[in-house]
Amino acid sequence: MTALNLVDTDPAELTVDAVVVGVYAHDGGDTKLLLASGAESVAAAFSDRPGGGLAETLRTLGATGAVGEVTKVAAFGAVTAPLVVAVGLGPEPAGAAPAAETLRRAAGAATRALAGSASVALVLPLSDRDTPTDDELTAGVRAVAEGAVLGAYRFAGYKTKGTRPDPVRKVVLHVPDAAARPAKAAVKRSGTVTAAVTRTRDWINTAPNDLRPPQFAEQAAEAARAAQLDVSVLDEKALAKQGYGGILAVGLGSAAAPRMVRIAYEPAGATRRVALVGKGITFDTGGVSIKPAQGMWEMKSDMSGAAAVVSTMIAIAALKPKVAVVAYAPMAENMASGSAYRPGDVVTMYNGHKVEVLNTDAEGRMILGDAIARACEDEPDYLFEVSTLTGGQVIALGKRIAGVMGTPELCDRVRDAGDRAGEPAWPMPLPEDVRKGMDSEVADISQVNAGMDRAGHMLQGGVFLSEFVAEGVQWAHIDIAGPSYHSGEAFGYWAKGGTGVPVRTLISLLEEIAEER
């Protein structure tokens, strides 16, 4: 993974492969570029060059200052680095530093564009003041550091032919007082957080034949034990003995048996308990209710929720907040075969609920119902469940905004934490009419609302899961079907493939809860 460091050396004198500076778009009658703060010495080194200096050179090369736009200029000895790179920050904000998400996307675009470089220095405006407050400095350093590392990310992949540039190996962040404690703490935390996001992305991007439930469980357990967390793994025999009917039903069609991974972090003195639950369907064909072939290969990402909560636990072990956290990651492969579960089956769940199966492609809620019921036995104060649950989330909110359902106050906290992290989420309702349509003639509840078909599909998933949350537990179901996987061209700090959403949101929420009194 890309290494992070802090420096306060004059940017014009840094011995790196490239120095990245920020530029604002500015409309002063005709469009001009404004160099952002921190770039003064670099600009001064170009001031006696033909063409009118660095800003004019960038403009001649077509730079507009749009957010994430990257323009490269050969230094030819003007500064120590052989290359100066300008990254757009959009219009200059009046009396404020660029928004954290703007800095993340700009830093990510720059490091992605500089793949193949050994070292890159980022000289971006962390605050609008010469002497920022500790909070301002922390926020700015975190945003730039996260964007830089995540933008540089490349999945190692399986290619045996052809070459592509290696990711940037080292990023140095220019901070006027690099020795300041807030800056050092911020860059250290950013390294831990981005490592968690990177691990999540790697798992999501792994080919599904290499990450079936037993392998995924083994890798998750190994990583958690290396972080000195308490780990247990239930195999198919233990799942059957303990009554995990939903997980077992979904796994019936696969030759690779299901698993459930439990990971616990319980520091002394913690006054709050949190449960994390993540969906781990390592591949989803839809089962007997088979999916269309087009785009089915993306169903390797149906374990994004489990990858996110496991990686979050590993980050929490390093950050050490005073909050007890226990994660449950149910894992299964939803395949079509002669042994697969069927529409019409009635399944006895972990908490004893009888569920009538109407659609085997609504498998995520089956394994999550079991895991949520088990997590509630630990009597958590809060429960966060993360899953690529419904195509309805994508229809309602698109590919970049998660849907959140559950306790209204906790949903608002998820939304606010997501806004700060650059992982937006939007609270959605759990209407009574949706639940009424899930009444079954033969069981306690049907798996979907047959009368609504695809209408309110995201809400149907949330309503079903609510049946397994114990009374008194504040909970939030985060549907990341869209934002978990990016199938388009890379932009900002998102590469094509797994995104790692919502790891950064979960970490932020757990740190907040640890501060509650």
One Martini backbone bead per residue (centre of mass of N, CA, C, O) as a GRO file, in nm:
protein
  517
    1MET     BB    1   0.100   0.033   0.015
    2THR     BB    2   0.083   0.353   0.037
    3ALA     BB    3   0.289   0.584   0.172
    4LEU     BB    4   0.303   0.809   0.459
    5ASN     BB    5   0.400   1.162   0.488
    6LEU     BB    6   0.565   1.441   0.643
    7VAL     BB    7   0.626   1.791   0.543
    8ASP     BB    8   0.815   2.136   0.553
    9THR     BB    9   0.943   2.173   0.301
   10ASP     BB   10   1.013   2.330   0.036
   11PRO     BB   11   0.851   2.245  -0.247
   12ALA     BB   12   1.087   2.337  -0.452
   13GLU     BB   13   1.297   2.120  -0.279
   14LEU     BB   14   1.176   1.853  -0.340
   15THR     BB   15   1.264   1.500  -0.359
   16VAL     BB   16   1.066   1.423  -0.625
   17ASP     BB   17   0.870   1.336  -0.899
   18ALA     BB   18   0.624   1.519  -0.775
   19VAL     BB   19   0.436   1.826  -0.764
   20VAL     BB   20   0.134   1.914  -0.602
   21VAL     BB   21  -0.108   2.153  -0.696
   22GLY     BB   22  -0.351   2.396  -0.653
   23VAL     BB   23  -0.650   2.498  -0.844
   24TYR     BB   24  -0.858   2.764  -0.935
   25ALA     BB   25  -1.145   2.868  -1.046
   26HIS     BB   26  -1.178   3.191  -1.230
   27ASP     BB   27  -1.403   3.471  -1.271
   28GLY     BB   28  -1.259   3.771  -1.443
   29GLY     BB   29  -1.429   3.775  -1.726
   30ASP     BB   30  -1.200   3.583  -1.773
   31THR     BB   31  -1.069   3.286  -1.747
   32LYS     BB   32  -0.893   3.197  -1.453
   33LEU     BB   33  -0.615   3.111  -1.252
   34LEU     BB   34  -0.569   2.995  -0.913
   35LEU     BB   35  -0.345   2.954  -0.681
   36ALA     BB   36  -0.305   2.781  -0.413
   37SER     BB   37  -0.212   2.747  -0.119
   38GLY     BB   38   0.152   2.660  -0.107
   39ALA     BB   39   0.251   2.750  -0.420
   40GLU     BB   40   0.446   2.998  -0.414
   41SER     BB   41   0.736   2.879  -0.469
   42VAL     BB   42   0.663   2.743  -0.735
   43ALA     BB   43   0.568   2.996  -0.884
   44ALA     BB   44   0.831   3.161  -0.851
   45ALA     BB   45   1.010   2.964  -1.026
   46PHE     BB   46   0.820   3.053  -1.294
   47SER     BB   47   0.823   3.375  -1.329
   48ASP     BB   48   1.077   3.386  -1.558
   49ARG     BB   49   0.913   3.253  -1.765
   50PRO     BB   50   0.793   3.203  -2.050
   51GLY     BB   51   0.437   3.307  -2.053
   52GLY     BB   52   0.386   3.413  -1.731
   53GLY     BB   53   0.390   3.143  -1.578
   54LEU     BB   54   0.217   2.893  -1.429
   55ALA     BB   55  -0.078   2.976  -1.474
   56GLU     BB   56  -0.044   3.036  -1.779
   57THR     BB   57   0.056   2.758  -1.862
   58LEU     BB   58  -0.193   2.602  -1.773
   59ARG     BB   59  -0.392   2.751  -1.953
   60THR     BB   60  -0.254   2.675  -2.223
   61LEU     BB   61  -0.306   2.356  -2.153
   62GLY     BB   62  -0.633   2.373  -2.047
   63ALA     BB   63  -0.684   2.464  -1.774
   64THR     BB   64  -0.975   2.517  -1.530
   65GLY     BB   65  -1.013   2.391  -1.219
   66ALA     BB   66  -1.155   2.145  -1.206
   67VAL     BB   67  -1.247   1.894  -1.028
   68GLY     BB   68  -0.973   1.668  -1.078
   69GLU     BB   69  -0.801   1.812  -1.265
   70VAL     BB   70  -0.510   1.726  -1.467
   71THR     BB   71  -0.186   1.901  -1.493
   72LYS     BB   72   0.121   1.885  -1.671
   73VAL     BB   73   0.462   2.009  -1.586
   74ALA     BB   74   0.766   2.074  -1.685
   75ALA     BB   75   1.034   2.204  -1.501
   76PHE     BB   76   1.333   2.239  -1.600
   77GLY     BB   77   1.466   2.331  -1.298
   78ALA     BB   78   1.282   2.521  -1.130
   79VAL     BB   79   1.258   2.260  -0.969
   80THR     BB   80   1.348   1.966  -0.834
   81ALA     BB   81   1.125   1.852  -0.961
   82PRO     BB   82   1.034   1.733  -1.283
   83LEU     BB   83   0.725   1.774  -1.177
   84VAL     BB   84   0.426   1.962  -1.227
   85VAL     BB   85   0.101   1.941  -1.063
   86ALA     BB   86  -0.230   2.023  -1.142
   87VAL     BB   87  -0.523   2.048  -0.931
   88GLY     BB   88  -0.851   2.075  -0.916
   89LEU     BB   89  -1.093   2.285  -0.690
   90GLY     BB   90  -1.248   2.483  -0.816
   91PRO     BB   91  -1.396   2.721  -0.681
   92GLU     BB   92  -1.331   2.968  -0.474
   93PRO     BB   93  -1.380   2.985  -0.151
   94ALA     BB   94  -1.533   3.196   0.066
   95GLY     BB   95  -1.348   3.205   0.346
   96ALA     BB   96  -1.241   2.903   0.265
   97ALA     BB   97  -1.178   2.593   0.247
   98PRO     BB   98  -1.192   2.324   0.101
   99ALA     BB   99  -1.362   2.065   0.090
  100ALA     BB  100  -1.296   1.754   0.184
  101GLU     BB  101  -1.397   1.613  -0.080
  102THR     BB  102  -1.230   1.783  -0.271
  103LEU     BB  103  -0.955   1.691  -0.162
  104ARG     BB  104  -0.987   1.392  -0.209
  105ARG     BB  105  -1.032   1.401  -0.518
  106ALA     BB  106  -0.776   1.551  -0.591
  107ALA     BB  107  -0.569   1.356  -0.469
  108GLY     BB  108  -0.667   1.104  -0.622
  109ALA     BB  109  -0.626   1.208  -0.912
  110ALA     BB  110  -0.322   1.255  -0.886
  111THR     BB  111  -0.217   0.966  -0.807
  112ARG     BB  112  -0.345   0.823  -1.046
  113ALA     BB  113  -0.187   0.997  -1.270
  114LEU     BB  114   0.105   0.899  -1.114
  115ALA     BB  115   0.154   0.636  -1.204
  116GLY     BB  116   0.497   0.515  -1.147
  117SER     BB  117   0.568   0.669  -0.908
  118ALA     BB  118   0.758   0.687  -0.619
  119SER     BB  119   0.709   1.010  -0.559
  120VAL     BB  120   0.476   1.239  -0.388
  121ALA     BB  121   0.376   1.580  -0.355
  122LEU     BB  122   0.139   1.751  -0.146
  123VAL     BB  123   0.008   2.096  -0.214
  124LEU     BB  124  -0.256   2.169  -0.011
  125PRO     BB  125  -0.529   2.328   0.121
  126LEU     BB  126  -0.613   2.293   0.471
  127SER     BB  127  -0.665   2.608   0.496
  128ASP     BB  128  -0.755   2.966   0.531
  129ARG     BB  129  -0.514   2.965   0.737
  130ASP     BB  130  -0.199   3.003   0.855
  131THR     BB  131  -0.330   2.917   1.152
  132PRO     BB  132  -0.465   2.647   1.226
  133THR     BB  133  -0.656   2.456   1.378
  134ASP     BB  134  -0.662   2.145   1.487
  135ASP     BB  135  -0.924   2.063   1.338
  136GLU     BB  136  -0.845   2.172   1.059
  137LEU     BB  137  -0.586   2.009   1.026
  138THR     BB  138  -0.706   1.729   1.057
  139ALA     BB  139  -0.912   1.741   0.825
  140GLY     BB  140  -0.712   1.803   0.595
  141VAL     BB  141  -0.519   1.563   0.625
  142ARG     BB  142  -0.723   1.337   0.598
  143ALA     BB  143  -0.831   1.402   0.319
  144VAL     BB  144  -0.564   1.390   0.157
  145ALA     BB  145  -0.466   1.113   0.248
  146GLU     BB  146  -0.704   0.942   0.160
  147GLY     BB  147  -0.713   1.024  -0.137
  148ALA     BB  148  -0.425   0.940  -0.216
  149VAL     BB  149  -0.436   0.635  -0.147
  150LEU     BB  150  -0.707   0.562  -0.295
  151GLY     BB  151  -0.616   0.668  -0.577
  152ALA     BB  152  -0.360   0.465  -0.595
  153TYR     BB  153  -0.519   0.225  -0.623
  154ARG     BB  154  -0.448  -0.129  -0.704
  155PHE     BB  155  -0.530  -0.418  -0.827
  156ALA     BB  156  -0.334  -0.682  -0.883
  157GLY     BB  157  -0.453  -0.932  -0.996
  158TYR     BB  158  -0.421  -1.171  -1.308
  159LYS     BB  159  -0.207  -1.079  -1.487
  160THR     BB  160   0.037  -1.214  -1.746
  161LYS     BB  161  -0.002  -0.972  -1.946
  162GLY     BB  162   0.137  -0.705  -1.955
  163THR     BB  163   0.144  -0.359  -1.850
  164ARG     BB  164   0.139  -0.150  -1.554
  165PRO     BB  165   0.149   0.085  -1.347
  166ASP     BB  166   0.246   0.151  -1.052
  167PRO     BB  167   0.181   0.262  -0.771
  168VAL     BB  168   0.228   0.489  -0.562
  169ARG     BB  169   0.459   0.457  -0.297
  170LYS     BB  170   0.488   0.776  -0.211
  171VAL     BB  171   0.347   1.016   0.022
  172VAL     BB  172   0.376   1.369   0.068
  173LEU     BB  173   0.276   1.605   0.309
  174HIS     BB  174   0.230   1.944   0.315
  175VAL     BB  175   0.317   2.096   0.630
  176PRO     BB  176   0.417   2.365   0.796
  177ASP     BB  177   0.375   2.168   1.072
  178ALA     BB  178   0.477   1.848   1.081
  179ALA     BB  179   0.518   1.819   1.410
  180ALA     BB  180   0.239   1.831   1.471
  181ARG     BB  181   0.029   1.640   1.643
  182PRO     BB  182  -0.230   1.645   1.466
  183ALA     BB  183  -0.087   1.565   1.201
  184LYS     BB  184   0.033   1.293   1.295
  185ALA     BB  185  -0.235   1.165   1.383
  186ALA     BB  186  -0.383   1.192   1.112
  187VAL     BB  187  -0.187   1.019   0.935
  188LYS     BB  188  -0.209   0.763   1.102
  189ARG     BB  189  -0.511   0.719   1.076
  190SER     BB  190  -0.519   0.715   0.764
  191GLY     BB  191  -0.355   0.456   0.734
  192THR     BB  192  -0.561   0.271   0.876
  193VAL     BB  193  -0.813   0.334   0.706
  194THR     BB  194  -0.698   0.272   0.419
  195ALA     BB  195  -0.630  -0.021   0.480
  196ALA     BB  196  -0.926  -0.108   0.517
  197VAL     BB  197  -1.027  -0.028   0.237
  198THR     BB  198  -0.825  -0.197   0.074
  199ARG     BB  199  -0.910  -0.472   0.183
  200THR     BB  200  -1.197  -0.455   0.083
  201ARG     BB  201  -1.135  -0.424  -0.217
  202ASP     BB  202  -0.978  -0.687  -0.254
  203TRP     BB  203  -1.208  -0.879  -0.185
  204ILE     BB  204  -1.411  -0.781  -0.400
  205ASN     BB  205  -1.201  -0.826  -0.653
  206THR     BB  206  -1.205  -1.111  -0.613
  207ALA     BB  207  -1.244  -1.400  -0.736
  208PRO     BB  208  -1.500  -1.626  -0.664
  209ASN     BB  209  -1.316  -1.890  -0.681
  210ASP     BB  210  -1.119  -1.754  -0.439
  211LEU     BB  211  -1.406  -1.666  -0.252
  212ARG     BB  212  -1.534  -1.866  -0.074
  213PRO     BB  213  -1.655  -1.914   0.228
  214PRO     BB  214  -1.409  -2.064   0.353
  215GLN     BB  215  -1.191  -1.861   0.253
  216PHE     BB  216  -1.309  -1.603   0.370
  217ALA     BB  217  -1.311  -1.693   0.664
  218GLU     BB  218  -1.009  -1.749   0.687
  219GLN     BB  219  -0.908  -1.463   0.614
  220ALA     BB  220  -1.062  -1.307   0.829
  221ALA     BB  221  -0.948  -1.458   1.074
  222GLU     BB  222  -0.650  -1.405   1.023
  223ALA     BB  223  -0.662  -1.093   1.032
  224ALA     BB  224  -0.788  -1.071   1.318
  225ARG     BB  225  -0.568  -1.225   1.475
  226ALA     BB  226  -0.335  -1.033   1.391
  227ALA     BB  227  -0.506  -0.800   1.561
  228GLN     BB  228  -0.596  -0.936   1.838
  229LEU     BB  229  -0.865  -1.081   1.801
  230ASP     BB  230  -1.163  -1.229   1.863
  231VAL     BB  231  -1.226  -1.561   1.718
  232SER     BB  232  -1.500  -1.719   1.533
  233VAL     BB  233  -1.604  -2.028   1.352
  234LEU     BB  234  -1.879  -2.141   1.169
  235ASP     BB  235  -1.983  -2.423   1.047
  236GLU     BB  236  -2.224  -2.626   0.923
  237LYS     BB  237  -2.255  -2.787   1.188
  238ALA     BB  238  -2.280  -2.547   1.386
  239LEU     BB  239  -2.519  -2.413   1.246
  240ALA     BB  240  -2.715  -2.649   1.287
  241LYS     BB  241  -2.696  -2.681   1.597
  242GLN     BB  242  -2.780  -2.355   1.641
  243GLY     BB  243  -3.009  -2.261   1.413
  244TYR     BB  244  -2.914  -2.146   1.110
  245GLY     BB  245  -3.141  -2.150   0.869
  246GLY     BB  246  -3.079  -1.920   0.666
  247ILE     BB  247  -2.785  -1.987   0.595
  248LEU     BB  248  -2.832  -2.282   0.512
  249ALA     BB  249  -3.036  -2.241   0.284
  250VAL     BB  250  -2.856  -2.073   0.093
  251GLY     BB  251  -2.614  -2.301   0.094
  252LEU     BB  252  -2.738  -2.564  -0.043
  253GLY     BB  253  -2.643  -2.511  -0.362
  254SER     BB  254  -2.348  -2.551  -0.254
  255ALA     BB  255  -2.026  -2.695  -0.225
  256ALA     BB  256  -1.982  -2.443  -0.047
  257ALA     BB  257  -1.994  -2.391   0.266
  258PRO     BB  258  -2.102  -2.221   0.517
  259ARG     BB  259  -2.050  -1.923   0.729
  260MET     BB  260  -1.947  -1.781   1.059
  261VAL     BB  261  -1.814  -1.471   1.172
  262ARG     BB  262  -1.659  -1.381   1.484
  263ILE     BB  263  -1.576  -1.048   1.613
  264ALA     BB  264  -1.386  -0.917   1.898
  265TYR     BB  265  -1.395  -0.592   2.079
  266GLU     BB  266  -1.296  -0.559   2.443
  267PRO     BB  267  -1.240  -0.308   2.626
  268ALA     BB  268  -1.152  -0.163   2.895
  269GLY     BB  269  -1.411   0.062   3.004
  270ALA     BB  270  -1.648   0.017   2.837
  271THR     BB  271  -1.992   0.170   2.789
  272ARG     BB  272  -2.028   0.054   2.495
  273ARG     BB  273  -2.227  -0.136   2.256
  274VAL     BB  274  -2.148  -0.290   1.934
  275ALA     BB  275  -2.296  -0.399   1.630
  276LEU     BB  276  -2.186  -0.589   1.346
  277VAL     BB  277  -2.325  -0.646   1.012
  278GLY     BB  278  -2.239  -0.863   0.721
  279LYS     BB  279  -2.275  -0.939   0.398
  280GLY     BB  280  -2.158  -1.282   0.257
  281ILE     BB  281  -2.202  -1.312  -0.066
  282THR     BB  282  -1.975  -1.449  -0.285
  283PHE     BB  283  -2.224  -1.549  -0.471
  284ASP     BB  284  -2.504  -1.447  -0.705
  285THR     BB  285  -2.751  -1.613  -0.900
  286GLY     BB  286  -3.045  -1.648  -0.733
  287GLY     BB  287  -3.087  -1.927  -0.791
  288VAL     BB  288  -3.382  -2.041  -0.890
  289SER     BB  289  -3.417  -1.719  -0.912
  290ILE     BB  290  -3.264  -1.632  -1.160
  291LYS     BB  291  -3.054  -1.433  -1.304
  292PRO     BB  292  -2.943  -1.247  -1.528
  293ALA     BB  293  -2.653  -1.259  -1.712
  294GLN     BB  294  -2.630  -0.969  -1.717
  295GLY     BB  295  -2.385  -0.871  -1.486
  296MET     BB  296  -2.333  -1.117  -1.286
  297TRP     BB  297  -2.027  -1.079  -1.218
  298GLU     BB  298  -2.083  -0.856  -0.992
  299MET     BB  299  -2.167  -1.074  -0.763
  300LYS     BB  300  -1.886  -1.076  -0.619
  301SER     BB  301  -1.990  -0.809  -0.439
  302ASP     BB  302  -2.200  -0.950  -0.221
  303MET     BB  303  -1.960  -0.918   0.023
  304SER     BB  304  -1.914  -0.616   0.113
  305GLY     BB  305  -2.023  -0.607   0.403
  306ALA     BB  306  -1.826  -0.808   0.531
  307ALA     BB  307  -1.567  -0.670   0.446
  308ALA     BB  308  -1.626  -0.405   0.602
  309VAL     BB  309  -1.653  -0.515   0.897
  310VAL     BB  310  -1.382  -0.658   0.918
  311SER     BB  311  -1.203  -0.411   0.852
  312THR     BB  312  -1.308  -0.235   1.081
  313MET     BB  313  -1.203  -0.412   1.313
  314ILE     BB  314  -0.901  -0.382   1.243
  315ALA     BB  315  -0.894  -0.077   1.282
  316ILE     BB  316  -0.997  -0.069   1.578
  317ALA     BB  317  -0.755  -0.226   1.698
  318ALA     BB  318  -0.560   0.021   1.632
  319LEU     BB  319  -0.727   0.274   1.754
  320LYS     BB  320  -0.866   0.217   2.038
  321PRO     BB  321  -1.151   0.251   2.131
  322LYS     BB  322  -1.402   0.300   2.393
  323VAL     BB  323  -1.548   0.024   2.250
  324ALA     BB  324  -1.764  -0.233   2.209
  325VAL     BB  325  -1.711  -0.483   1.943
  326VAL     BB  326  -1.929  -0.692   1.738
  327ALA     BB  327  -1.890  -0.917   1.465
  328TYR     BB  328  -2.098  -1.035   1.186
  329ALA     BB  329  -2.025  -1.288   0.915
  330PRO     BB  330  -2.220  -1.408   0.686
  331MET     BB  331  -2.158  -1.700   0.467
  332ALA     BB  332  -2.247  -1.747   0.116
  333GLU     BB  333  -2.364  -1.942  -0.172
  334ASN     BB  334  -2.587  -1.862  -0.443
  335MET     BB  335  -2.712  -2.146  -0.593
  336ALA     BB  336  -2.795  -2.357  -0.869
  337SER     BB  337  -2.960  -2.663  -0.772
  338GLY     BB  338  -3.083  -2.965  -0.653
  339SER     BB  339  -3.024  -2.843  -0.338
  340ALA     BB  340  -3.176  -2.597  -0.345
  341TYR     BB  341  -3.361  -2.362  -0.250
  342ARG     BB  342  -3.716  -2.272  -0.256
  343PRO     BB  343  -3.999  -2.171  -0.358
  344GLY     BB  344  -4.204  -2.235  -0.060
  345ASP     BB  345  -4.032  -2.250   0.155
  346VAL     BB  346  -3.971  -2.319   0.508
  347VAL     BB  347  -3.787  -2.127   0.747
  348THR     BB  348  -3.589  -2.162   1.034
  349MET     BB  349  -3.473  -1.938   1.237
  350TYR     BB  350  -3.275  -1.849   1.497
  351ASN     BB  351  -3.541  -1.706   1.649
  352GLY     BB  352  -3.794  -1.901   1.520
  353HIS     BB  353  -3.878  -1.794   1.269
  354LYS     BB  354  -4.109  -1.827   1.004
  355VAL     BB  355  -4.016  -1.851   0.655
  356GLU     BB  356  -4.140  -1.760   0.347
  357VAL     BB  357  -4.034  -1.846   0.034
  358LEU     BB  358  -4.047  -1.650  -0.284
  359ASN     BB  359  -3.729  -1.565  -0.327
  360THR     BB  360  -3.397  -1.666  -0.376
  361ASP     BB  361  -3.286  -1.360  -0.436
  362ALA     BB  362  -3.358  -1.300  -0.116
  363GLU     BB  363  -3.089  -1.395   0.062
  364GLY     BB  364  -2.968  -1.178   0.247
  365ARG     BB  365  -3.201  -1.168   0.466
  366MET     BB  366  -3.152  -1.455   0.569
  367ILE     BB  367  -2.862  -1.427   0.688
  368LEU     BB  368  -2.917  -1.161   0.851
  369GLY     BB  369  -3.133  -1.253   1.044
  370ASP     BB  370  -2.954  -1.442   1.201
  371ALA     BB  371  -2.725  -1.238   1.277
  372ILE     BB  372  -2.898  -1.028   1.424
  373ALA     BB  373  -3.012  -1.212   1.642
  374ARG     BB  374  -2.735  -1.285   1.760
  375ALA     BB  375  -2.629  -0.997   1.819
  376CYS     BB  376  -2.861  -0.928   2.030
  377GLU     BB  377  -2.752  -1.121   2.260
  378ASP     BB  378  -2.522  -0.896   2.339
  379GLU     BB  379  -2.659  -0.624   2.406
  380PRO     BB  380  -2.667  -0.376   2.230
  381ASP     BB  381  -2.700  -0.035   2.168
  382TYR     BB  382  -2.587  -0.087   1.872
  383LEU     BB  383  -2.679  -0.148   1.516
  384PHE     BB  384  -2.486  -0.233   1.223
  385GLU     BB  385  -2.595  -0.291   0.888
  386VAL     BB  386  -2.433  -0.436   0.591
  387SER     BB  387  -2.559  -0.424   0.241
  388THR     BB  388  -2.626  -0.579  -0.077
  389LEU     BB  389  -2.959  -0.603  -0.104
  390THR     BB  390  -3.086  -0.395  -0.340
  391GLY     BB  391  -3.194  -0.272  -0.644
  392GLY     BB  392  -3.376  -0.046  -0.520
  393GLN     BB  393  -3.151   0.142  -0.429
  394VAL     BB  394  -3.055   0.225  -0.712
  395ILE     BB  395  -3.323   0.338  -0.815
  396ALA     BB  396  -3.360   0.555  -0.583
  397LEU     BB  397  -3.020   0.656  -0.534
  398GLY     BB  398  -2.813   0.510  -0.688
  399LYS     BB  399  -2.443   0.465  -0.697
  400ARG     BB  400  -2.362   0.678  -0.428
  401ILE     BB  401  -2.622   0.624  -0.242
  402ALA     BB  402  -2.725   0.522   0.048
  403GLY     BB  403  -2.947   0.334   0.238
  404VAL     BB  404  -3.144   0.412   0.542
  405MET     BB  405  -3.264   0.198   0.811
  406GLY     BB  406  -3.454   0.258   1.122
  407THR     BB  407  -3.353   0.437   1.360
  408PRO     BB  408  -3.380   0.762   1.311
  409GLU     BB  409  -3.139   0.875   1.477
  410LEU     BB  410  -2.927   0.677   1.356
  411CYS     BB  411  -2.964   0.751   1.060
  412ASP     BB  412  -2.867   1.044   1.096
  413ARG     BB  413  -2.579   0.964   1.183
  414VAL     BB  414  -2.502   0.823   0.927
  415ARG     BB  415  -2.539   1.060   0.738
  416ASP     BB  416  -2.335   1.253   0.877
  417ALA     BB  417  -2.087   1.067   0.858
  418GLY     BB  418  -2.100   1.033   0.549
  419ASP     BB  419  -2.055   1.326   0.474
  420ARG     BB  420  -1.770   1.349   0.603
  421ALA     BB  421  -1.651   1.088   0.434
  422GLY     BB  422  -1.787   1.062   0.138
  423GLU     BB  423  -2.056   0.861   0.224
  424PRO     BB  424  -2.347   0.879   0.123
  425ALA     BB  425  -2.671   0.898   0.294
  426TRP     BB  426  -3.032   0.796   0.310
  427PRO     BB  427  -3.317   0.815   0.465
  428MET     BB  428  -3.570   0.562   0.513
  429PRO     BB  429  -3.861   0.403   0.529
  430LEU     BB  430  -4.102   0.183   0.731
  431PRO     BB  431  -4.380   0.080   0.621
  432GLU     BB  432  -4.670  -0.077   0.717
  433ASP     BB  433  -4.773  -0.179   0.435
  434VAL     BB  434  -4.529  -0.355   0.376
  435ARG     BB  435  -4.562  -0.551   0.615
  436LYS     BB  436  -4.852  -0.651   0.560
  437GLY     BB  437  -4.761  -0.784   0.274
  438MET     BB  438  -4.582  -1.015   0.455
  439ASP     BB  439  -4.798  -1.188   0.514
  440SER     BB  440  -4.859  -1.530   0.593
  441GLU     BB  441  -5.040  -1.835   0.555
  442VAL     BB  442  -4.781  -2.041   0.671
  443ALA     BB  443  -4.629  -1.809   0.828
  444ASP     BB  444  -4.492  -1.536   0.987
  445ILE     BB  445  -4.328  -1.465   0.715
  446SER     BB  446  -4.243  -1.317   0.430
  447GLN     BB  447  -3.972  -1.227   0.232
  448VAL     BB  448  -4.187  -1.077   0.054
  449ASN     BB  449  -4.392  -0.851  -0.131
  450ALA     BB  450  -4.602  -0.972  -0.363
  451GLY     BB  451  -4.795  -0.723  -0.420
  452MET     BB  452  -4.541  -0.521  -0.496
  453ASP     BB  453  -4.296  -0.653  -0.584
  454ARG     BB  454  -4.070  -0.394  -0.677
  455ALA     BB  455  -4.201  -0.218  -0.493
  456GLY     BB  456  -4.022  -0.108  -0.242
  457HIS     BB  457  -3.769  -0.297  -0.222
  458MET     BB  458  -3.587  -0.168  -0.007
  459LEU     BB  459  -3.808  -0.167   0.219
  460GLN     BB  460  -3.853  -0.469   0.240
  461GLY     BB  461  -3.577  -0.537   0.355
  462GLY     BB  462  -3.596  -0.363   0.613
  463VAL     BB  463  -3.855  -0.487   0.730
  464PHE     BB  464  -3.752  -0.772   0.762
  465LEU     BB  465  -3.507  -0.710   0.952
  466SER     BB  466  -3.674  -0.586   1.192
  467GLU     BB  467  -3.770  -0.877   1.301
  468PHE     BB  468  -3.454  -0.927   1.434
  469VAL     BB  469  -3.476  -0.694   1.631
  470ALA     BB  470  -3.437  -0.607   1.936
  471GLU     BB  471  -3.565  -0.467   2.191
  472GLY     BB  472  -3.388  -0.152   2.240
  473VAL     BB  473  -3.233  -0.150   1.969
  474GLN     BB  474  -3.035   0.042   1.793
  475TRP     BB  475  -3.074   0.075   1.429
  476ALA     BB  476  -2.892   0.015   1.104
  477HIS     BB  477  -2.962  -0.010   0.761
  478ILE     BB  478  -2.713  -0.048   0.497
  479ASP     BB  479  -2.759   0.012   0.156
  480ILE     BB  480  -2.484  -0.076  -0.092
  481ALA     BB  481  -2.545  -0.165  -0.388
  482GLY     BB  482  -2.418   0.078  -0.537
  483PRO     BB  483  -2.145   0.198  -0.375
  484SER     BB  484  -1.968  -0.075  -0.358
  485TYR     BB  485  -1.964  -0.058  -0.690
  486HIS     BB  486  -1.751   0.041  -0.967
  487SER     BB  487  -1.812   0.029  -1.329
  488GLY     BB  488  -1.666   0.267  -1.413
  489GLU     BB  489  -1.471   0.511  -1.437
  490ALA     BB  490  -1.235   0.660  -1.294
  491PHE     BB  491  -1.256   0.873  -0.992
  492GLY     BB  492  -1.081   1.024  -0.800
  493TYR     BB  493  -1.078   0.769  -0.537
  494TRP     BB  494  -1.212   0.585  -0.758
  495ALA     BB  495  -1.206   0.278  -0.868
  496LYS     BB  496  -1.249   0.011  -1.038
  497GLY     BB  497  -1.478  -0.139  -0.834
  498GLY     BB  498  -1.422  -0.158  -0.529
  499THR     BB  499  -1.470   0.095  -0.259
  500GLY     BB  500  -1.530   0.052   0.072
  501VAL     BB  501  -1.811   0.089   0.134
  502PRO     BB  502  -1.849   0.213   0.485
  503VAL     BB  503  -1.582   0.225   0.656
  504ARG     BB  504  -1.543   0.529   0.735
  505THR     BB  505  -1.816   0.557   0.873
  506LEU     BB  506  -1.789   0.338   1.091
  507ILE     BB  507  -1.543   0.449   1.232
  508SER     BB  508  -1.665   0.721   1.308
  509LEU     BB  509  -1.899   0.610   1.478
  510LEU     BB  510  -1.727   0.456   1.688
  511GLU     BB  511  -1.573   0.705   1.791
  512GLU     BB  512  -1.820   0.859   1.888
  513ILE     BB  513  -1.933   0.647   2.086
  514ALA     BB  514  -1.676   0.643   2.270
  515GLU     BB  515  -1.750   0.954   2.371
  516GLU     BB  516  -1.973   0.872   2.529
  517ARG     BB  517  -2.163   0.937   2.857
   0.00000   0.00000   0.00000
